[in-house]
Amino acid sequence: MKVVVEADGGSRGNPGPAGYGAVVRDASTGRVLAERSAGIGVATNNVAEYQGLLAGLRAAAELGASAVSVRMDSKLVVEQMSGRWQVKHPSMQPLAREARALAGAFDQVSYEWIPRERNKDADRLANEAMDEQAGVVRARRDAGESGARESGAVGSGAVGSGAGARRGGQSGGGAARGAGGPGDVARREAVEPGVGSAVRVAPSSWSGALGEPTRLYLLRHGQTELSVARRYSGRGNPPLTEVGRRQAEAAAARLAKLDGVAAVVSSPLDRAWRTALAVAGAVGGEATAHEGLVETDFGAWEGLTFAEAAARDPEVHRRWLGDPSVPTPGGESFDEVHRRVRAALDELLARHAGGNVVVVSHVTPIKTLLRLGLDVGPSLLFRLHLDLASLSVAEFYPDGHASVRLVNDTSHLG
């Protein structure tokens, strides 16, 4: 028998009160064969997602399935279970091992990422489980309202009442948040466990953002000959100059003072990669390359100055400066860059949730990440200046909030 497992998990606080949901369907008809859900106390989004997968695989085994197609909106779990991403976090490793052991009992298992809107049933079960463990469903029943299905919830704790989970940079139904003030710090306050008990998660800053942010240290590469001449430098591969190498070393020395770097991720282009290697050496880690972080493809304008490109293609150049959907001749538009950088950001947030990540890249990708952090339009691309080897810092929270903390700092260059 072939089945489809849809699994999900969420945490209201990350870590915070958490739960999972799983649905098993007949692969041919789509008929629901089993549902599983439970609250798991206080945990992270990723732990809850894995618990949803485990519950779905167990249910499929109980039904006697021989082939399983797993569908989840957690890219982290899908990529790790597919073998494309390593399982580095200690809390994830035993869960991944258990999931692989369960999967080994089937003749065939596949994993597919799906958008959240296609995983609504599992998401609903996860939220009902969190409500159940918080006493929300009991309160509704006591008031004579129809409650959600029994979910086998364990533990105690809640945020708000009946709110959707905040997970993976996406917001569900409106998890509770305090008004927050400039002096607020992240904290959790537990009251007596039992029916109606609560864990109140205060905002981590005046913005009201919840959970532990992933902090990105955005470093532009060092100097090249094309940057000295102020020429368009996109997919070309000019090396760092001697000055550029010194800039990379100075930036690396500054970043080495950070309290823990989870990863150094770089554009594969040589000027960024050499800068990233200097940083990785200083922080005691390894650099990895990501194609999504490469500079804009300037096409026929590669190597030209601003004036030369404007003279060569005056109408296209004028439109390009005002319309992000207009591509360079034979190259990319800023909208195309935005889409691939957005995808790269999603991967970084999934893989390194709550960690410090150094991202070594170029002007346009870094501006795009800052634009995403500020939630502003494309005019930022033309109004923000970034110096060579400059450092910017942006934080992205699991509830979808973001905070830009630093822009174009070159103090380490002396």
C-alpha positions in Angstrom: 0.0 0.0 0.0 1.2 3.5 -0.9 0.5 6.4 1.4 1.2 10.1 1.7 2.4 11.5 5.0 1.8 15.2 5.6 3.6 16.3 8.8 4.1 19.6 10.6 5.2 21.1 13.9 5.4 24.5 15.5 6.6 26.3 18.6 5.1 29.5 20.1 8.3 31.2 21.0 11.0 28.9 19.5 11.7 27.5 21.9 8.3 27.6 23.5 5.1 25.6 23.9 5.3 23.2 21.0 3.2 20.5 19.2 3.1 18.5 16.1 0.5 17.1 13.6 0.6 14.3 11.0 -1.9 13.1 8.4 -1.7 9.8 6.5 -3.6 9.6 3.2 -4.2 6.9 0.7 -1.8 7.8 -2.2 -4.4 7.0 -4.8 -7.6 8.5 -3.4 -6.3 11.1 -0.9 -8.6 9.6 1.7 -7.4 10.2 5.3 -6.3 7.0 6.9 -4.9 8.3 10.2 -4.2 11.4 12.1 -1.7 12.0 14.9 -1.0 15.0 17.0 0.4 15.9 20.5 1.8 18.8 22.5 5.4 18.2 23.5 5.9 20.8 26.1 8.6 23.4 25.5 10.7 22.8 22.3 11.9 24.4 19.1 10.2 24.5 15.8 12.7 22.0 14.3 12.2 19.5 17.1 8.5 19.8 16.7 8.8 19.3 12.9 10.8 16.1 13.4 8.3 14.8 16.0 5.6 15.3 13.4 7.6 13.3 10.9 8.2 10.5 13.4 4.5 10.3 14.3 3.5 10.2 10.6 6.0 7.4 9.8 4.8 5.4 12.8 1.2 5.7 11.7 2.1 4.6 8.2 3.9 1.5 9.6 0.8 0.7 11.7 -1.3 0.8 8.6 1.0 -1.7 6.8 2.2 0.8 4.2 5.0 -0.4 1.9 5.8 3.0 0.2 5.6 6.4 1.8 5.7 9.9 0.2 6.5 12.4 3.0 5.4 16.0 2.3 6.4 18.8 4.7 6.9 22.6 4.7 10.1 22.3 6.7 12.9 22.6 4.2 15.4 21.7 7.0 13.8 18.3 7.7 13.2 17.5 4.0 16.8 18.3 3.0 18.3 16.5 6.0 16.2 13.4 5.5 17.0 13.4 1.8 20.7 13.4 2.6 21.5 16.7 1.0 22.1 18.6 4.3 24.1 17.4 7.2 22.4 17.1 10.6 24.8 19.2 12.7 22.7 20.3 15.7 23.0 17.8 18.6 19.3 18.0 19.4 18.4 17.0 15.8 20.8 14.1 15.4 18.9 11.5 17.5 15.6 12.5 15.9 17.1 12.1 12.4 18.5 8.7 13.4 15.1 7.6 14.6 13.4 8.8 11.5 15.9 7.0 9.3 15.4 3.8 11.3 11.6 4.1 10.8 12.0 4.9 7.1 14.2 1.8 6.7 11.2 -0.5 7.4 9.4 0.6 4.2 10.3 -0.5 0.7 10.3 3.1 -0.6 10.3 6.5 1.1 10.6 9.9 -0.6 10.6 13.4 0.8 9.1 16.5 -0.8 9.0 20.1 0.4 5.6 21.8 -0.1 4.5 25.3 0.7 2.7 25.9 4.0 -0.7 26.5 2.3 -0.6 22.9 1.0 0.1 21.5 4.5 -2.9 23.0 6.2 -4.3 19.8 7.8 -1.1 18.9 9.6 -0.6 22.6 10.6 -4.2 22.6 12.0 -3.5 19.4 14.0 -0.2 20.9 15.4 -2.0 24.1 16.5 -4.9 22.1 18.1 -2.3 20.1 20.0 -0.7 23.2 21.3 -4.1 24.6 22.3 -5.0 21.3 24.0 -1.8 21.3 26.1 -2.5 24.9 27.1 -6.0 24.2 28.3 -7.5 26.3 25.6 -9.6 23.5 24.2 -10.8 22.5 27.7 -11.9 26.0 28.4 -13.9 26.1 25.2 -15.6 22.8 26.1 -16.4 24.1 29.6 -18.1 27.1 27.9 -20.2 24.7 25.8 -18.4 25.3 22.6 -17.3 22.6 20.2 -13.6 21.8 20.7 -10.9 20.4 18.6 -10.3 16.7 18.4 -8.5 14.9 21.2 -4.8 15.2 20.5 -2.9 13.3 23.3 -1.3 16.6 24.5 1.3 16.4 27.2 2.9 19.1 29.4 1.6 22.5 30.1 2.0 26.0 28.8 0.5 28.4 26.3 1.0 31.7 24.6 -2.2 33.7 24.1 -5.4 31.7 23.4 -5.9 29.6 20.3 -3.1 31.4 18.4 -1.4 29.9 15.5 2.2 28.7 15.8 5.0 31.0 14.8 7.5 29.0 12.9 10.1 29.1 10.2 9.9 32.8 9.7 6.2 32.6 8.9 3.4 33.6 11.2 0.4 31.4 11.7 -2.7 32.8 13.5 -1.5 35.7 15.8 0.6 34.3 18.6 0.5 36.6 21.6 3.1 39.3 21.9 3.6 42.0 24.5 3.8 45.7 23.6 7.4 45.8 24.6 9.7 48.6 25.5 13.3 49.5 24.7 14.5 47.8 27.9 12.7 44.5 27.3 14.8 41.3 27.1 13.7 37.8 26.0 12.2 35.9 29.0 9.6 33.2 29.8 7.5 33.2 32.9 5.8 29.9 34.0 2.9 29.8 36.4 1.4 26.8 38.2 0.9 23.9 35.7 -2.6 22.6 35.1 -5.7 23.6 33.2 -5.4 27.1 32.1 -1.8 27.4 33.0 0.4 29.6 30.8 3.9 30.3 29.7 4.1 34.0 28.7 6.8 34.8 26.2 7.8 38.5 26.3 9.2 40.2 23.2 13.0 40.2 22.8 13.1 43.9 21.9 11.0 47.0 21.5 9.8 45.6 18.2 7.8 42.8 19.9 9.7 40.0 18.0 9.5 36.6 19.6 12.1 33.8 19.8 15.8 33.6 19.2 16.9 35.4 16.1 19.3 34.2 13.4 21.9 37.0 13.2 23.5 37.5 9.8 26.9 39.4 9.6 26.8 40.7 6.0 30.4 41.3 4.8 31.2 42.8 1.4 34.3 41.4 -0.2 37.6 43.2 -0.4 38.9 45.5 -3.1 39.5 44.3 -6.8 40.9 46.2 -9.8 37.4 46.7 -11.1 36.1 48.2 -7.9 39.0 50.6 -7.9 38.0 51.7 -11.4 34.3 51.8 -10.4 33.3 49.4 -13.1 30.3 47.0 -13.2 31.6 43.8 -11.6 29.1 41.0 -11.7 29.8 37.5 -12.7 33.3 38.3 -13.8 36.0 36.9 -11.5 38.6 39.6 -10.7 40.9 38.6 -7.8 41.4 40.7 -4.7 44.2 43.3 -4.8 46.8 43.5 -2.1 44.6 46.1 -0.4 41.6 43.8 -0.8 43.5 41.0 1.0 44.4 43.3 3.8 40.8 44.4 4.1 39.7 40.7 4.2 42.2 40.0 7.0 41.0 43.1 9.0 37.4 42.0 8.7 38.3 38.5 9.7 40.1 39.8 12.8 37.0 41.7 13.8 34.6 38.8 13.3 36.9 36.4 15.2 35.8 38.3 18.4 32.3 37.1 18.0 31.0 34.7 20.6 30.4 31.7 18.3 30.0 31.6 14.5 27.7 28.8 13.3 28.7 29.1 9.7 30.6 31.2 7.1 28.6 31.2 3.8 29.9 32.9 0.7 29.3 33.7 -2.9 31.4 31.3 -5.0 33.0 34.2 -6.9 36.7 34.5 -6.1 36.7 38.0 -4.5 34.1 36.9 -2.0 35.4 33.4 -1.6 38.9 34.6 -0.7 37.4 37.0 1.8 35.3 34.2 3.3 38.4 31.9 3.6 40.1 34.6 5.7 37.1 34.9 7.9 36.7 31.1 8.3 40.4 30.8 9.2 40.0 33.5 11.9 36.9 32.0 13.5 38.1 28.5 13.3 35.5 27.1 10.9 35.0 26.3 7.2 33.6 28.4 4.4 30.8 27.0 2.2 29.7 28.5 -1.1 26.1 29.3 -2.1 25.2 30.2 -5.7 22.3 32.3 -4.5 24.7 34.9 -3.1 26.5 35.8 -6.3 26.4 39.3 -7.6 24.0 40.5 -10.3 24.7 39.3 -13.8 25.4 42.6 -15.5 25.5 41.0 -18.9 26.9 43.3 -21.7 27.7 45.9 -19.0 30.3 43.8 -17.3 33.5 45.8 -16.9 31.9 49.1 -18.1 31.7 52.2 -16.1 28.3 53.7 -15.3 28.8 56.3 -18.0 29.9 53.8 -20.6 26.9 51.6 -19.9 24.5 54.6 -20.1 26.1 55.6 -23.5 25.9 52.1 -24.8 22.3 51.4 -24.0 20.8 54.8 -22.9 17.1 53.8 -22.9 17.6 50.4 -21.2 20.0 51.9 -18.6 17.5 54.6 -17.8 14.7 52.1 -17.3 16.9 49.7 -15.4 17.6 52.5 -12.8 13.9 52.9 -12.1 12.3 49.5 -12.7 13.7 46.4 -10.9 12.0 44.1 -13.4 14.2 45.4 -16.3 17.2 43.1 -16.9 20.6 44.3 -18.1 21.3 43.4 -21.7 22.0 39.6 -21.6 21.9 39.7 -17.8 19.6 39.8 -14.7 17.0 42.1 -13.3 17.0 43.2 -9.7 13.7 41.3 -9.3 15.5 38.1 -10.3 18.3 38.8 -7.9 15.7 39.4 -5.1 14.1 36.0 -5.7 17.2 34.0 -5.5 18.6 35.9 -2.5 15.2 35.4 -0.8 15.5 31.7 -1.4 19.1 31.7 -0.1 17.9 33.5 3.1 15.2 30.9 3.7 17.8 28.2 3.5 20.2 29.9 5.9 17.4 30.5 8.4 16.3 26.9 8.2 19.8 25.5 8.5 21.2 27.8 11.1 18.2 28.9 13.2 19.2 30.9 16.2 22.9 31.1 15.2 25.4 33.7 14.1 26.1 33.4 10.4 28.7 35.3 8.4 27.5 36.0 4.9 30.2 37.1 2.5 28.8 38.5 -0.7 28.5 41.6 -3.0 26.7 44.9 -3.1 23.3 43.8 -4.6 22.8 40.6 -2.5 23.7 42.4 0.7 21.5 45.3 -0.1 18.7 42.8 -0.9 19.2 41.1 2.5 19.0 44.5 4.2 15.9 45.3 2.2 14.3 42.1 3.4 15.3 42.9 6.9 13.8 46.4 6.7 10.7 45.3 4.6 11.1 48.1 2.2 10.9 48.5 -1.6 13.6 48.4 -4.3 14.5 52.1 -4.0 16.9 51.0 -1.2 19.1 49.5 -3.9 19.8 52.9 -5.4 19.9 54.9 -2.1 22.1 52.8 0.1 25.9 52.8 -0.3 28.1 49.9 0.8 31.9 50.2 1.0 34.3 47.5 0.2 34.8 45.1 3.2 32.0 46.9 5.0 30.0 45.0 7.7 26.2 45.1 8.2 24.2 43.1 10.6 20.6 41.9 10.3 18.6 39.7 12.6 15.7 37.5 11.4 13.3 36.1 14.0 11.3 32.8 13.8 8.0 34.7 14.0 8.8 36.7 10.8 10.1 39.9 12.4 13.5 41.3 11.5 15.9 43.9 12.8 18.7 45.7 11.0 21.3 46.5 13.7 24.3 47.8 11.7 24.9 49.1 8.1 28.1 49.8 6.2 30.5 49.8 9.2 34.2 50.0 8.2 35.7 50.8 11.6 37.8 47.6 11.4 39.6 49.0 8.4 41.2 51.7 10.4 
